[in-house]
Amino acid sequence: MKHSISSAKNMRLFGRKLARRLKGGEVIELVGDVGAGKTTFVKGLAEGLGIQEVISSPTFTISQIYRSKKGPDLYHYDFYRLSEPGLMKYELAGALSDPMAITVLEWADSVADILPAERIVVTIVATSERERQVGLTGIDI
């Protein structure tokens, strides 16, 4: 299903809306170029999960774990800088098996072999400076 998103605020609202459908154990793969809005989406997702921490892109840290007081925790991975995930693959495997967490991955090609077939894929394409087309598979909202 495709969604047209017209601002950063609306991208966050989209993330919050998806969060309301999640229970824990879900895996979300984010696909999009640098600057497409992936981190903005994750900020909204975290808000919807009741996470109050400041959300930042894990491009340099590779992974971030955000704890929720009212729902599933959020594990956020970014493999952009890793052509070979090394030990991070084992950390990710642990996160993927946590039924009380939502695992979000960016640039997941290097770990595709351990991702579950049943996952949510969010594809974000910039159609202009402000507009984004968001494709969503694996869940409807």
Secondary structure, DSSP 8 states (H G I E B T S, - for coil): -EEEE-SHHHHHHHHHHHHTT--SS-EEEEE--TTSSHHHHHHHHHHHTT--S-----TTTSEEEE--SSS-EEEEEE-TT-SS-TTHHHHHHHHHT-TTEEEEEESGGGGGGGS-SS-EEEEEEESSSS-EEEEEESS--
